[in-house]
Amino acid sequence: MEDLIKTYKLSPHPEGGYYREIYRSDFNVRSERAAATRAAVTHIYFLLKKGQFSRFHRVVHDEIWHHYQGAPLTLIRFDGNAVTKETIGPGQDHFTAVVPGTVWQAAESTGEYSLVGCTVAPGFDFKDFSFLSDSPADLTVLKEQVSYYHRFI
């Protein structure tokens, strides 16, 4: 995995794992959800090693996850009421999954590593990003769910 981090010039991501933005559209659009102008679309490489996970977070726009290499990736969604899981990659039903904007999400590799891509439209901006731990009401509801998910907070 260290060779992938070097090859793709990945850096640590605040939610966990490693990433690098590889595309940001030059075309801008107005986002009503963000009440600001954003790039039309952005895309990153994102790598999770065994034992790492992407902490529960959300972005205001839709995010499409694409599996590229390694073990399948389990994506966990929390809509404020219920938790759902979907695994993408080799041997699964799909290689992509969509997380609608404002839905909490977390992820982990099912094996040694998972290399995926994440596309956000309108494009990602850290101003539109928050951790579940910053939302006390949603955090309380999630903690009432299965204790397994506590480690993603």
N, C-alpha and C positions, 0 to 999 in steps of 0.2 A: 503494500500500500504506500509505503514511503516513495516508491518510484512514481506512482500516480500523482502524489502530491507535488513532486518535483516536475514531472512531465507537464502537468496542467497548471502549474504555478498557483496552487491552491493555498489559501490562508485560513486561519481559524475563524469560524463564524460565531457570533455572539450566542446563537441558540444551541451550539454544539456542532461537531464535525468541521469540515473544511469546504471552502467554496471559492469561486472566482466568477465574476460577471464576464460573460463572453459576448453578450450582445445588448445594446441599448439603442433603440430606434432613434433616428434623427427627427422623425415626425412626432410632433407633440399633439396631445388631445386634452380636452378639458374633462376632468373627473369630478362629477357631482359628489361622489362619496368622499373624496379627499378635499373637495372645494378648492382645487388647485389644478394647475397644468402638470401633466406627467408625460413621459415618453409613451408612445403608443404601446410598446411591448418591450420587455427585458427578458433575458435568459441567463441562467447560471449553471455551472457544473457544481454538484454538491456531493460530497463523499462522507459516508459514515463508516467508521471502523467498528469491529466487534466491540461491544461494551459501551460504545458511544450512542447517544440519542439526541434527536432534535427536540429541545424543550417545547412545551406547549406555547404556541404563539399564534398570532393571526396577522394577516394583512388585509387591507380594506378591499382589495381587488381579487378576482378569481386567479387561482394558481393551478397550473397543470404540471404534474410530476411525470417524468419520463424515465424509465429504467434503461441504463446503458450497459452496465457490466457488473459482474459479481453476484452475490446472493440476492434473492428477492428482498424487497424493502416492505416493511409493514408501516402503513400510514394510519394514524389514529385521528379521528375527527370528533370534536365535541361542539355541539350546536347550542350549548347552554342548558340543554335538557338531558340529552342522552349521548353516550359514547358509541361510535361505530369504528370498525377496523376493516381495512382492505390491504391485501398484499399484492404487490405488482412485481413482475419480473419472470425469470425462467420457471416453467412449470406451473405458472399461475394463469388465471383466465385473461389477464390484461397486462400490458407493459406500461400503461398510463393510468393516471387517476386525476380527478379534478377535486379541488377544495374550493368551494364557493367563497367569495370575499366575505370577511367578518366571521367565518367559522374558525374556531380554535383547531390547531393541528399539531401533531407531534409525529415522530417517525423513528424507527430503528431498523438496522440491518438484521436479517435472520441468519447471517453467517459471518464469515471473516470480514467482509466489507460489502458495501453497495455504492456504486457510482451512478448517480442519477442526474437529471437536469430538471430545472424548475423554470417554467415560463409564467410570467405575470403580465396581465393586461387589464387596464392600462398599466404601464410599467411600474416596477417596484421602486419605492423610495423608503428609506429608513424612517421617515416622518410618519409613514402609514403602517408601521410595525409596532406590535406590543406583545409583551409576555403575559401569560395567564396570571402570573403572580402579581401583576399590576391591576387586576380586576377582582377585588374582594368578593363580589356577589357571585360571579361565575366560578371562582375558586372554591367557594363554599359548596356549591352544587356539585362540582366535580369530585370533591373529597367525599361526598356521600355515595359516589359510585364505587366500583370495585377498587380495592386498595392497590392493585397492580399499577394503576395509572399515576399514583402519587410520585413515583420516581421521575416522571416526565415534567414535573412542575418546576 
